[in-house]
């Protein structure tokens, strides 16, 4: 296992070997876990997204990028980007973002397969195009918003924002309606994807990279530099929050995810503890592939090689499952 010089007051490997990481379990699901999420999904599918496409903002990597807005649950109007290929559309993707949102499409383009259209939404509270009244736009405040109840916790609405983004994409790009969509999500977007995908049959395959929200009971014992630290701090004064977190555990949800899923997980990660990442992979109920990276959320000499390996694995993975 690679070691890195760092200034964190904790070990970002948390002392786990790769074999130990591959044995981290998922917490058991509450009895009504699936019913809770299926009800949330049904409510999101009932929303008319009313998407609107803005003017062309850039053209690169074989796609034209436009601004886009759409409606999600609660009547919240969200923004993001719509990427349309120059060539005929053959595939569709929904692309989640990390905590902090996105200011531009950035490294999420180019897409894994040629002929792909994609929507890159900013979920509520995150990024300039996702700002929503009353919702903090910083990760440490956002991750606690509404956490007193499973009905009000913002993470549930962020999952719904992804479902509504998929609806918007299918309305704007009819060529992808009826075809299996792909999902890409990193960190925060990886955790949201694990929560969203088990209930949405519109998706055929997914890639979750260094996914967060895996195994909350374990995460509450592990210091980190990411949003999990805010949750740990809140838990210290409000231990009852564990009952809410049970419904928003990405590893628990992964046990219901039967679509093919590629997980990129890191051995060293100061922001998303690796045991939580691997708990998501370990729990997956369907076909799965694992790509192990030396580190996540950390700049190091081997980062370009890790990114190149992930890009190659992503292209091969989706090529086998969507390019049919």
C-alpha positions as CSV (number, residue, x, y, z in Angstrom):
1,X,0.0,0.0,0.0
2,X,1.4,3.4,-1.0
3,X,2.2,5.8,1.8
4,X,2.0,9.6,1.4
5,X,3.5,12.5,3.3
6,X,0.6,14.6,4.6
7,X,-0.4,17.0,7.3
8,X,-3.6,15.5,8.5
9,X,-3.9,14.8,12.3
10,X,-5.2,11.2,11.4
11,X,-4.2,8.4,9.1
12,X,-6.2,8.6,5.9
13,X,-5.9,4.9,5.4
14,X,-7.4,4.3,8.9
15,X,-5.1,1.3,9.3
16,X,-7.0,-0.8,6.8
17,X,-5.3,-3.2,4.3
18,X,-6.9,-3.9,1.0
19,X,-8.2,-7.3,2.2
20,X,-9.7,-5.7,5.2
21,X,-11.4,-3.0,3.1
22,X,-12.9,-5.7,0.9
23,X,-14.6,-7.2,4.1
24,X,-16.2,-4.0,5.4
25,X,-20.0,-4.7,5.5
26,X,-23.1,-2.6,5.0
27,X,-25.4,-1.8,7.9
28,X,-28.7,-3.7,7.8
29,X,-31.6,-1.8,6.2
30,X,-34.5,-0.6,8.3
31,X,-37.6,-2.7,7.6
32,X,-39.2,0.1,5.5
33,X,-36.0,1.3,3.7
34,X,-37.1,0.2,0.3
35,X,-40.7,1.5,0.8
36,X,-39.3,4.9,1.9
37,X,-37.2,5.3,-1.2
38,X,-39.8,3.9,-3.6
39,X,-42.2,6.5,-2.3
40,X,-39.7,9.3,-2.8
41,X,-39.0,8.0,-6.3
42,X,-42.7,7.9,-7.2
43,X,-43.1,11.5,-6.0
44,X,-40.1,12.6,-8.2
45,X,-41.4,10.9,-11.3
46,X,-44.7,12.7,-10.8
47,X,-42.9,16.1,-11.2
48,X,-43.1,17.8,-14.6
49,X,-39.5,18.9,-15.1
50,X,-40.3,21.6,-17.7
51,X,-36.7,21.8,-18.9
52,X,-35.4,24.8,-20.7
53,X,-32.2,24.9,-22.7
54,X,-30.1,28.1,-22.8
55,X,-27.8,29.3,-25.5
56,X,-24.6,27.5,-26.5
57,X,-21.9,28.1,-23.9
58,X,-19.0,26.1,-25.4
59,X,-18.1,23.4,-27.9
60,X,-15.4,20.9,-27.2
61,X,-14.6,17.2,-27.1
62,X,-17.3,16.5,-29.7
63,X,-20.1,18.0,-27.8
64,X,-22.0,21.3,-27.7
65,X,-22.6,22.5,-24.1
66,X,-25.7,24.5,-23.2
67,X,-27.0,25.8,-19.9
68,X,-30.2,24.0,-18.8
69,X,-32.8,24.5,-16.1
70,X,-35.5,22.1,-14.8
71,X,-38.0,21.7,-12.0
72,X,-37.5,19.2,-9.2
73,X,-39.5,18.1,-6.1
74,X,-41.0,20.9,-4.1
75,X,-41.1,23.1,-7.2
76,X,-37.4,24.0,-6.8
77,X,-36.0,25.2,-10.1
78,X,-32.4,24.0,-10.6
79,X,-29.7,24.6,-13.2
80,X,-26.8,22.8,-14.8
81,X,-25.5,22.0,-18.2
82,X,-26.7,19.9,-21.2
83,X,-24.1,18.3,-23.4
84,X,-25.2,17.3,-26.9
85,X,-23.0,15.4,-29.3
86,X,-22.2,16.7,-32.7
87,X,-22.9,13.2,-34.1
88,X,-26.2,11.4,-33.7
89,X,-27.3,10.6,-30.1
90,X,-26.9,7.0,-29.1
91,X,-26.5,7.2,-25.3
92,X,-27.6,9.3,-22.3
93,X,-25.9,10.0,-19.1
94,X,-26.7,11.8,-15.8
95,X,-23.6,13.1,-14.1
96,X,-23.5,13.9,-10.4
97,X,-21.0,16.3,-8.8
98,X,-18.8,16.4,-5.7
99,X,-19.6,18.3,-2.6
100,X,-19.3,21.9,-3.4
101,X,-21.2,21.7,-6.6
102,X,-19.7,22.5,-10.0
103,X,-19.0,25.9,-11.6
104,X,-18.6,24.4,-15.1
105,X,-18.8,21.0,-16.8
106,X,-15.0,20.7,-16.4
107,X,-13.5,17.3,-16.1
108,X,-16.8,15.5,-16.5
109,X,-16.3,16.0,-20.3
110,X,-15.5,14.2,-22.5
111,X,-18.1,11.5,-22.0
112,X,-17.2,7.8,-21.8
113,X,-18.8,6.9,-25.2
114,X,-19.1,8.8,-28.5
115,X,-22.6,9.8,-29.4
116,X,-23.5,10.5,-25.8
117,X,-25.8,13.3,-24.5
118,X,-25.6,14.2,-20.8
119,X,-27.2,16.4,-18.2
120,X,-24.9,17.7,-15.5
121,X,-27.3,19.1,-12.8
122,X,-26.4,21.1,-9.8
123,X,-28.4,19.6,-6.9
124,X,-30.2,22.0,-4.6
125,X,-27.9,24.2,-2.5
126,X,-24.8,23.3,-4.5
127,X,-23.0,25.5,-7.0
128,X,-24.2,28.8,-8.4
129,X,-26.8,27.1,-10.6
130,X,-28.2,25.0,-7.6
131,X,-28.6,27.8,-5.1
132,X,-31.9,27.5,-3.2
133,X,-33.3,29.8,-0.5
134,X,-32.6,28.5,3.0
135,X,-30.2,25.7,2.0
136,X,-26.5,26.2,2.9
137,X,-24.1,26.2,0.0
138,X,-21.1,24.9,1.9
139,X,-20.7,21.2,2.4
140,X,-20.4,21.3,6.2
141,X,-23.7,23.2,6.5
142,X,-25.5,21.5,3.6
143,X,-24.9,17.9,4.9
144,X,-26.7,18.9,8.2
145,X,-29.7,20.7,6.6
146,X,-32.9,19.1,7.7
147,X,-31.1,16.2,9.3
148,X,-33.5,16.0,12.3
149,X,-36.0,14.0,10.2
150,X,-35.8,11.6,7.3
151,X,-38.6,13.6,5.7
152,X,-36.7,16.8,5.8
153,X,-33.1,15.8,5.3
154,X,-31.7,17.6,2.3
155,X,-29.9,14.5,1.0
156,X,-33.3,12.9,0.1
157,X,-34.2,15.9,-2.0
158,X,-30.8,15.9,-3.7
159,X,-31.4,12.3,-4.7
160,X,-34.7,13.4,-6.2
161,X,-32.9,16.2,-8.0
162,X,-31.0,13.4,-9.9
163,X,-34.2,11.6,-10.8
164,X,-35.8,14.8,-12.1
165,X,-32.6,15.5,-14.0
166,X,-33.0,12.1,-15.8
167,X,-36.6,13.1,-16.6
168,X,-35.4,16.4,-18.0
169,X,-32.8,14.7,-20.2
170,X,-35.3,12.2,-21.6
171,X,-37.7,15.0,-22.4
172,X,-35.0,17.2,-24.1
173,X,-33.3,14.3,-25.9
174,X,-36.0,11.9,-27.0
175,X,-33.4,9.6,-28.6
176,X,-32.4,8.4,-25.1
177,X,-36.0,7.8,-23.9
178,X,-36.5,4.0,-23.7
179,X,-32.8,3.3,-23.6
180,X,-30.8,2.5,-20.5
181,X,-29.1,5.6,-19.1
182,X,-25.6,5.7,-17.6
183,X,-24.8,7.4,-14.3
184,X,-21.5,8.9,-13.3
185,X,-20.9,10.2,-9.8
186,X,-17.9,11.1,-7.8
187,X,-17.7,11.6,-4.0
188,X,-21.0,13.3,-3.0
189,X,-22.3,12.4,-6.5
190,X,-21.2,8.8,-5.9
191,X,-23.1,8.5,-2.7
192,X,-26.2,10.1,-4.1
193,X,-26.0,7.7,-7.1
194,X,-25.9,4.7,-4.8
195,X,-29.0,6.0,-3.0
196,X,-30.8,6.9,-6.3
197,X,-30.2,4.0,-8.7
198,X,-31.7,1.0,-7.0
199,X,-35.2,2.4,-7.5
200,X,-34.9,3.9,-11.0
201,X,-35.0,1.3,-13.8
202,X,-34.2,4.0,-16.4
203,X,-30.5,3.5,-15.6
204,X,-28.7,0.5,-17.1
205,X,-25.2,1.0,-15.6
206,X,-23.3,3.3,-13.2
207,X,-19.9,4.4,-12.1
208,X,-19.5,5.5,-8.5
209,X,-16.1,7.0,-7.7
210,X,-14.9,7.4,-4.1
211,X,-18.6,7.3,-3.0
212,X,-19.5,9.0,0.2
213,X,-22.2,8.1,2.8
214,X,-21.1,4.4,3.0
215,X,-21.6,2.7,6.4
216,X,-22.6,5.7,8.6
217,X,-22.1,3.9,11.9
218,X,-18.5,3.3,11.0
219,X,-18.0,6.8,9.5
220,X,-19.2,8.3,12.8
221,X,-16.1,6.8,14.4
222,X,-13.6,8.0,11.8
223,X,-12.2,11.6,11.7
224,X,-12.0,13.1,8.2
225,X,-11.5,16.4,6.4
226,X,-14.8,16.1,4.5
227,X,-18.5,16.5,5.2
228,X,-18.5,13.5,7.4
229,X,-16.7,15.5,10.1
230,X,-19.7,17.9,10.3
231,X,-22.0,14.9,10.7
232,X,-19.6,13.5,13.4
233,X,-19.7,16.8,15.3
234,X,-23.5,16.9,15.1
235,X,-23.8,13.3,16.3
236,X,-21.8,14.1,19.4
237,X,-24.6,16.3,20.6
238,X,-27.5,14.6,18.9
239,X,-26.9,10.8,19.0
240,X,-30.5,10.2,17.9
241,X,-29.4,11.3,14.4
242,X,-28.3,7.7,13.7
243,X,-32.0,6.8,13.2
244,X,-32.2,9.3,10.3
245,X,-28.8,8.3,8.8
246,X,-29.9,4.7,8.5
247,X,-32.1,5.8,5.6
248,X,-29.3,7.6,3.8
249,X,-26.6,5.0,3.9
250,X,-25.1,4.5,0.5
251,X,-23.8,1.0,1.4
252,X,-27.2,-0.1,2.7
253,X,-28.8,1.2,-0.6
254,X,-26.1,-0.6,-2.6
255,X,-27.5,-3.9,-1.4
256,X,-30.6,-3.1,-3.5
257,X,-28.6,-2.0,-6.6
258,X,-28.7,-4.7,-9.2
259,X,-27.5,-2.8,-12.2
260,X,-23.9,-3.2,-13.3
261,X,-21.8,-0.8,-11.3
262,X,-18.1,0.2,-11.6
263,X,-16.7,1.5,-8.3
264,X,-13.5,3.4,-8.1
265,X,-12.3,3.3,-4.5
266,X,-9.2,4.6,-2.8
267,X,-6.8,3.2,-0.3
268,X,-6.0,6.6,1.2
269,X,-8.6,9.4,1.4
270,X,-8.7,12.1,4.0
271,X,-12.2,13.4,2.9
272,X,-14.1,10.2,2.4
273,X,-12.8,7.4,4.6
274,X,-11.9,4.3,2.4
275,X,-13.8,1.8,4.6
276,X,-17.0,3.6,3.7
277,X,-16.2,3.6,0.0
278,X,-15.5,-0.1,0.0
279,X,-18.6,-0.8,2.0
280,X,-20.6,0.5,-1.0
281,X,-18.8,-1.8,-3.4
282,X,-18.9,-4.8,-1.1
283,X,-22.7,-4.5,-0.7
284,X,-23.6,-4.2,-4.4
285,X,-26.3,-6.8,-5.3
286,X,-25.6,-6.9,-9.1
287,X,-22.7,-7.2,-11.5
288,X,-19.8,-5.1,-10.2
289,X,-16.3,-4.1,-11.0
290,X,-13.7,-2.5,-8.7
291,X,-10.9,-0.2,-9.6
292,X,-8.5,0.5,-6.7
293,X,-6.7,3.9,-6.7
294,X,-3.8,4.8,-4.4
295,X,-5.6,7.9,-3.1
296,X,-8.7,10.0,-3.4
297,X,-9.2,13.7,-2.6
298,X,-5.4,14.1,-2.5
299,X,-3.0,15.4,-5.0
300,X,0.0,13.0,-5.5
301,X,2.5,12.0,-8.1
302,X,0.5,9.0,-9.2
303,X,-2.7,10.9,-9.7
304,X,-2.5,11.3,-13.5
305,X,-1.9,7.5,-13.9
306,X,-4.9,6.8,-11.6
307,X,-7.1,9.2,-13.6
308,X,-6.0,7.6,-16.9
309,X,-6.7,4.1,-15.5
310,X,-10.2,5.2,-14.4
311,X,-11.0,6.8,-17.7
312,X,-10.0,3.6,-19.6
313,X,-12.0,1.4,-17.2
314,X,-15.0,3.7,-17.6
315,X,-14.9,3.6,-21.4
316,X,-14.6,-0.2,-21.4
317,X,-17.3,-0.7,-18.7
318,X,-20.0,1.5,-20.4
319,X,-19.0,0.3,-23.9
320,X,-19.9,-3.2,-22.9
321,X,-23.2,-2.3,-21.2
322,X,-24.6,0.6,-23.1
323,X,-23.1,0.3,-26.6
324,X,-25.3,-2.5,-27.8
